[in-house]
Amino acid sequence: MNRSVSIFVCQSCGAETRQFFGRCANCGEWNSIVEEISTKSETKLRKKRTINENLSLHRSEPISLEEEQSFERIKTGYSEFDRVLGGGIVPGSLVLVGGDPGIGKSTLLLKSATSMAVDNSVLYVTAEESSHQVRLRWKRINETASNLNLFAETDLDEIIGELNALNPQIAIIDSIQALNNENLSSSPGSVAQVRDCSAALQRIAKQKNIALVIVGHVTKEGVLAGPKVLEHLVDAVLTFEGDRFGSHRLLRAVKNRYGATNELGVFEMQGEGLLEVQNPSELFFSNESASGIATIVACEGSRPIAVDLQALTNPTTYPSPRRTTTGVESNRLHQILAVLEKHLGLALSRHDCYLAVAGGLTVDEPAADLGIASAIISSYKNIELPKRTIFIGEIGLGGQLRPVKQVSQRIQEAIRLGFKKAFIPKGINSNDLTENFDMELIEVSSVKEALTTILSIEFEATEII
């Protein structure tokens, strides 16, 4: 006789309760708790035993850390993809790739799987599309012959059986939200299904040393769907970003146990698929000359990228001025505006301020502070900034400029692009400037000194009155 048990599961964090609440007591989300009915029939218990037998791990033996255990990373076919992963996919690792619908996740992974299948055994599991649909895309983007195995299935038991039978070196699951474990009564994509399917795939990947790449959906807030335990379960979390009105795409590492985080890979979507962008500064730097435009060199992981910052200030007739940012955190803009008004005596509280990063890139490092301040004052005074000049520095609340990291890499990238002058904070460690650069380096100690030197004007405290 079947026995059903009703539980309530939060679709945001995965917390379980025995009764319904309008708000989750664990994560605080409203209207995220859904009722799920768990049934335990003889058939499902028998299937569960079959899965557990397939996933049974052999007894582990302790090893010495002194022993040499070398492994070779698997190249994905994209140097930008390899850069974000830290040099390639590690055998036996789990990689979670998330992104907005239609951003190009399946195109990226299908192209990579085709390249990896030339020298490796690769299984591509498509749970959202039919094999015919995937074959049509494969013919459009494929340029080389490869022995790629395609498997269209949503049942977890069938997928695990195929992994046991084929024993591939790399397996790609597209996507985890479409898989279904019949031992659970909840629908595919629910917290219970995602959690159980991910754990089962993780066990078999570790047992058979299979490099597993999982595609995950994102919510309307832009975060990965499913319980947070999914991100803790995998070894690397990659996000695929991009403007749906533009052609370029950004692959960013949020978590990576085998490489640096915050690495960035840049791609461009074309008719034949995703193409790599070897010089991303071309996308975000335009070399324009106008008031309100300042150029910085942002570091995404180990890669320096020249980026244009655009600011616009305009007198407002409303008591509360408007503050709008694109690609920069709004709280950062509010802090810089307060510092400029306090220490430079500018009536910025009477002006609307709009700030944007060209090209759709997100800049969240404090080294962009001096560039943001320069762009704002340039628009406020309607004065163009000096040409071929970059701005590097973090602004403190006291108006002082604080040193930043990776100054040498930023300056080298600026020199390569033809810049002749750089404003940097005073007191940078000499170890960060180990070379004699063919560029004029102007060291400044405060934001007032920097902007006075840049714009060749004096700021009076009486302006704010």
C-alpha positions in Angstrom: 0.0 0.0 0.0 1.3 3.4 -0.9 1.9 5.9 1.8 2.0 9.6 0.9 3.7 12.3 3.0 3.0 16.0 2.4 5.9 18.4 2.9 6.3 22.1 2.1 9.6 23.1 0.4 10.9 26.6 -0.2 11.8 27.0 -3.9 14.4 29.6 -3.1 16.6 27.9 -0.5 15.3 24.3 -0.3 14.2 24.5 3.4 11.5 21.9 4.3 8.6 22.4 6.8 5.6 20.3 7.8 3.1 23.2 7.3 2.6 26.1 4.9 3.9 29.6 5.7 3.6 32.7 3.5 7.2 33.5 4.2 10.2 31.1 4.5 11.7 31.2 7.9 15.1 30.2 6.6 15.8 32.7 3.7 13.0 35.3 4.3 11.4 34.9 0.8 7.7 35.5 0.4 5.4 33.1 -1.5 8.2 30.7 -2.2 6.9 27.6 -0.3 5.3 24.9 -2.4 3.6 21.7 -1.2 5.2 18.5 -2.4 3.8 15.0 -1.9 6.3 12.2 -1.4 5.0 8.6 -2.1 6.8 5.4 -1.3 5.6 2.6 -3.4 7.3 -0.8 -3.9 8.1 0.1 -7.6 9.8 3.4 -6.7 11.7 1.8 -3.8 13.0 -0.8 -6.3 14.1 1.8 -8.7 15.8 3.7 -5.9 17.7 0.6 -5.0 18.8 0.2 -8.6 20.1 3.8 -8.7 21.9 3.3 -5.4 23.5 0.1 -6.7 24.7 2.0 -9.8 26.1 4.8 -7.7 27.7 2.6 -5.0 31.2 4.0 -4.3 34.1 1.7 -3.7 35.8 1.9 -0.4 38.3 4.8 -0.4 41.9 4.3 0.7 43.9 7.0 2.4 46.7 8.4 0.4 49.8 10.3 1.2 49.9 14.0 0.2 53.6 13.6 -0.6 52.9 11.3 -3.5 53.0 12.8 -7.0 49.5 12.7 -8.6 49.6 14.5 -11.9 46.5 15.1 -14.0 46.1 16.8 -17.4 43.3 19.3 -17.9 41.0 18.8 -20.9 41.0 21.6 -23.4 37.6 22.8 -24.4 38.5 24.1 -27.8 38.0 27.8 -26.7 41.0 29.5 -25.2 38.6 32.0 -23.5 36.7 29.1 -22.0 40.0 27.5 -20.8 41.1 30.8 -19.3 37.9 31.1 -17.2 38.2 27.5 -16.0 41.9 28.0 -15.1 43.5 26.2 -18.0 40.8 23.6 -19.0 38.4 21.2 -17.4 39.7 19.1 -14.6 38.8 15.3 -14.8 36.2 14.4 -12.2 35.1 18.0 -11.6 31.6 19.5 -11.8 31.1 22.7 -13.6 27.8 24.6 -13.4 27.1 27.1 -16.3 24.2 29.5 -15.9 22.8 32.3 -18.0 19.6 33.9 -19.3 17.5 32.0 -21.8 18.8 32.3 -25.4 22.1 33.8 -24.3 24.1 31.0 -26.0 24.8 28.4 -23.3 23.9 25.4 -25.5 25.8 26.8 -28.5 28.9 27.3 -26.4 28.8 23.8 -24.9 27.9 22.0 -28.1 30.8 23.7 -29.9 33.1 22.8 -27.0 31.8 19.2 -26.9 32.4 18.8 -30.6 36.0 20.0 -30.2 36.7 17.8 -27.2 35.2 14.7 -28.8 38.1 14.7 -31.4 40.5 13.2 -28.8 38.1 12.3 -25.9 34.9 10.4 -25.3 32.1 12.9 -24.8 28.4 12.3 -24.0 26.0 15.3 -24.6 22.7 14.7 -22.8 20.0 17.0 -24.2 17.0 17.1 -21.9 15.3 20.2 -23.3 15.6 19.6 -27.1 15.2 16.6 -29.3 18.1 15.0 -30.9 16.9 16.3 -34.3 17.0 20.0 -33.1 20.5 19.5 -31.6 21.7 17.9 -34.9 20.5 20.9 -36.9 22.5 23.3 -34.7 25.5 21.0 -34.8 25.6 21.0 -38.6 25.4 24.8 -38.6 28.3 25.4 -36.2 30.4 22.3 -36.8 33.6 22.6 -38.9 35.5 19.5 -37.9 34.6 15.8 -37.7 34.3 14.4 -34.2 32.9 11.4 -32.5 30.3 13.2 -30.3 27.7 11.0 -28.6 24.2 12.6 -28.3 21.6 11.3 -25.9 18.1 12.8 -25.7 16.7 11.8 -22.3 15.1 13.3 -19.2 14.9 10.3 -16.9 17.7 10.3 -14.3 17.8 6.5 -14.1 18.3 6.2 -17.9 21.0 8.8 -17.9 22.9 7.1 -15.1 22.7 3.8 -16.9 24.1 5.4 -20.1 27.0 7.0 -18.1 27.8 3.6 -16.6 27.7 1.9 -20.0 29.6 4.4 -22.0 31.9 5.7 -19.2 32.8 8.9 -21.1 35.6 11.3 -20.1 33.3 14.3 -20.3 29.5 14.5 -19.9 27.3 17.6 -20.5 23.8 17.8 -19.0 21.6 20.4 -20.7 19.9 21.2 -18.4 19.6 20.1 -14.8 16.1 21.7 -14.4 14.7 19.3 -17.1 15.8 16.1 -15.4 13.3 13.9 -13.6 13.8 11.4 -10.8 10.8 9.1 -10.6 11.4 8.4 -7.0 10.1 11.9 -6.3 6.6 13.1 -7.0 7.5 16.7 -7.5 7.7 18.1 -11.1 11.0 18.6 -12.9 12.8 21.8 -12.0 11.6 21.8 -8.4 14.1 22.2 -5.5 13.8 18.5 -4.6 14.3 17.3 -8.1 17.3 19.6 -8.8 18.9 18.7 -5.5 18.4 14.9 -5.9 19.5 14.8 -9.5 22.6 16.9 -8.9 23.7 14.8 -6.0 23.2 11.6 -8.0 25.2 12.9 -10.9 27.9 14.2 -8.6 28.4 10.8 -7.1 28.8 9.0 -10.4 31.1 11.7 -11.7 33.4 11.4 -8.7 33.3 7.6 -8.8 34.1 7.2 -12.5 36.3 10.4 -12.8 34.0 12.0 -15.3 34.2 15.7 -16.0 30.6 16.8 -15.7 29.3 20.1 -17.1 25.8 21.1 -16.0 23.6 23.8 -17.5 21.4 25.7 -15.0 18.6 28.1 -15.5 18.5 31.6 -13.8 15.6 33.3 -12.1 14.1 36.6 -13.1 16.4 38.2 -10.5 19.4 36.9 -12.5 20.6 34.3 -10.0 20.9 30.5 -10.5 17.6 28.7 -10.0 17.4 25.9 -7.5 18.7 25.5 -4.0 21.9 27.2 -2.9 23.3 23.8 -2.1 23.7 23.3 -5.9 26.4 25.9 -6.1 28.2 24.4 -3.1 28.0 21.0 -4.6 29.9 21.8 -7.8 33.6 22.7 -8.2 33.1 25.7 -10.5 30.2 28.1 -11.2 30.3 30.1 -14.4 27.8 32.7 -15.5 27.2 33.5 -19.2 26.1 37.2 -19.6 25.4 39.5 -22.4 23.1 42.2 -23.8 20.3 40.6 -25.9 20.6 43.7 -28.2 24.3 43.2 -28.7 26.4 40.4 -30.2 29.1 40.0 -27.5 28.9 37.6 -24.6 30.8 37.4 -21.3 31.7 34.2 -19.5 32.6 34.9 -15.9 33.8 32.6 -13.1 32.0 33.1 -9.8 33.5 30.1 -8.1 36.4 27.9 -9.1 38.2 25.4 -6.9 40.9 24.8 -9.6 41.6 28.4 -10.8 41.1 32.1 -10.1 37.7 33.6 -9.6 36.4 36.6 -11.4 38.2 35.5 -14.6 36.5 36.8 -17.8 36.1 35.3 -21.2 34.7 37.4 -24.1 32.8 35.9 -27.1 30.9 37.3 -30.0 27.8 35.6 -31.4 27.9 35.1 -35.2 25.9 33.0 -37.6 28.4 30.2 -37.4 28.3 30.2 -33.6 30.3 31.8 -30.8 33.7 33.3 -31.8 36.4 34.3 -29.4 37.4 38.0 -28.9 41.1 38.1 -28.4 41.3 41.8 -27.8 38.2 42.7 -25.6 39.3 46.3 -25.1 38.0 46.9 -28.7 34.5 46.3 -27.4 34.6 48.6 -24.4 37.0 51.4 -25.5 36.1 53.8 -28.2 38.7 56.6 -28.0 36.0 59.2 -28.2 36.6 62.8 -27.1 33.7 64.5 -25.3 32.8 65.9 -22.0 31.7 63.2 -19.4 33.9 60.4 -20.8 36.8 58.9 -18.9 38.8 55.8 -19.6 39.9 53.3 -17.0 41.7 50.0 -17.1 39.7 47.4 -15.1 41.1 44.1 -14.1 38.8 41.1 -14.6 40.8 38.3 -12.9 44.2 38.4 -14.5 43.0 40.3 -17.6 43.2 44.1 -17.9 40.5 45.7 -20.1 40.3 49.4 -21.1 36.8 50.6 -20.5 35.0 53.9 -21.2 32.9 55.4 -18.4 30.2 57.8 -19.4 28.6 60.3 -17.0 25.9 63.0 -17.5 24.9 65.6 -15.0 21.9 67.9 -15.4 20.2 70.4 -13.1 17.1 69.0 -11.6 13.8 70.8 -10.7 12.8 68.1 -8.2 13.7 68.0 -4.5 15.2 64.5 -4.9 17.8 64.3 -7.8 17.8 61.2 -9.9 20.7 58.7 -9.7 20.9 56.0 -12.4 23.8 53.6 -13.0 24.4 50.9 -15.7 27.3 48.5 -15.0 28.3 50.2 -11.7 26.8 49.7 -8.2 24.5 52.6 -7.4 25.8 52.8 -3.8 29.3 53.4 -5.2 28.0 56.4 -7.2 26.2 57.9 -4.2 29.5 57.6 -2.1 31.6 59.3 -4.8 29.0 62.1 -5.3 29.1 62.7 -1.5 32.9 62.9 -1.4 33.0 65.3 -4.4 30.3 67.6 -2.8 32.0 67.6 0.6 35.7 68.1 -0.5 35.3 69.9 -3.8 32.4 72.1 -2.9 30.2 71.2 -5.9 26.4 71.4 -5.7 25.9 67.9 -7.1 22.9 67.4 -4.8 21.0 69.8 -7.2 21.9 67.7 -10.3 20.6 64.5 -11.7 23.5 62.1 -12.4 23.6 59.3 -14.9 26.5 56.9 -15.1 27.1 54.0 -17.5 29.9 51.6 -18.5 30.3 51.4 -22.3 29.6 48.0 -23.9 27.5 46.5 -21.2 30.4 45.4 -19.0 30.0 45.4 -15.2 32.8 47.2 -13.2 32.7 46.5 -9.5 36.3 47.1 -8.4 37.2 50.3 -6.4 40.1 51.1 -8.8 37.5 52.7 -11.1 36.6 55.4 -8.5 39.0 58.1 -9.9 37.6 57.5 -13.5 34.0 57.8 -12.2 34.8 61.1 -10.4 36.7 62.5 -13.4 33.8 61.7 -15.8 31.2 63.3 -13.4 33.2 66.5 -13.0 34.0 66.6 -16.7 30.2 66.6 -17.5 29.4 69.0 -14.6 32.0 71.5 -15.9 31.4 70.6 -19.6 35.1 70.2 -20.1 36.7 67.4 -22.1 39.3 65.3 -20.3 42.8 65.1 -21.7 43.2 62.6 -24.6 45.1 59.4 -24.3 44.9 59.5 -20.5 43.7 56.8 -18.1 42.6 57.1 -14.4 43.5 54.6 -11.7 42.7 54.9 -8.0 40.3 54.2 -5.2 38.7 57.2 -3.4 38.4 57.1 0.3 35.7 58.9 2.3 38.2 61.6 3.3 38.9 62.5 -0.3 42.2 60.7 -0.4 43.3 58.3 -3.1 44.2 54.8 -2.0 46.6 52.5 -3.9 45.2 49.6 -5.9 46.6 46.2 -7.1 47.9 45.1 -10.5 49.0 48.6 -11.5 51.7 47.2 -13.8 49.3 45.1 -15.8 46.9 48.1 -16.2 49.7 50.4 -17.4 51.0 47.8 -19.9 47.5 47.4 -21.4 47.2 51.2 -21.7 50.6 51.5 -23.4 49.6 48.8 -25.9 46.5 50.8 -26.8 48.5 54.0 -27.3 47.8 55.9 -24.0 50.5 58.4 -23.0 49.5 59.6 -19.5 48.2 57.9 -16.4 47.0 59.4 -13.1 47.7 57.0 -10.2 47.6 57.2 -6.4 50.7 58.4 -4.6 52.5 55.8 -2.5 52.1 52.7 -4.7 54.4 49.9 -3.7 57.6 49.8 -5.8 57.0 46.1 -6.4 53.9 46.9 -8.4 55.9 49.2 -10.7 58.9 47.0 -11.6 59.4 48.3 -15.1 60.3 51.6 -16.7 57.1 52.4 -18.6 57.0 54.5 -21.8 54.2 56.6 -20.2 54.0 59.7 -18.0 52.8 58.6 -14.6 51.3 61.4 -12.5 51.0 60.5 -8.8 48.3 62.4 -6.8 47.4 62.0 -3.2 43.7 63.2 -3.1 40.8 63.5 -5.5 40.9 67.3 -5.3 44.6 67.3 -6.3 43.8 64.9 -9.1 40.9 66.7 -10.6 42.6 70.1 -10.2 45.6 68.7 -12.2 43.4 66.9 -14.8 41.1 69.8 -15.6 43.5 72.6 -14.8 40.8 74.4 -12.7 40.6 75.3 -9.0 37.6 74.2 -6.9 36.2 76.6 -4.4 34.3 75.6 -1.3 31.9 78.5 -1.9 30.3 76.7 -5.0 28.1 74.5 -2.8 26.6 77.5 -1.0 
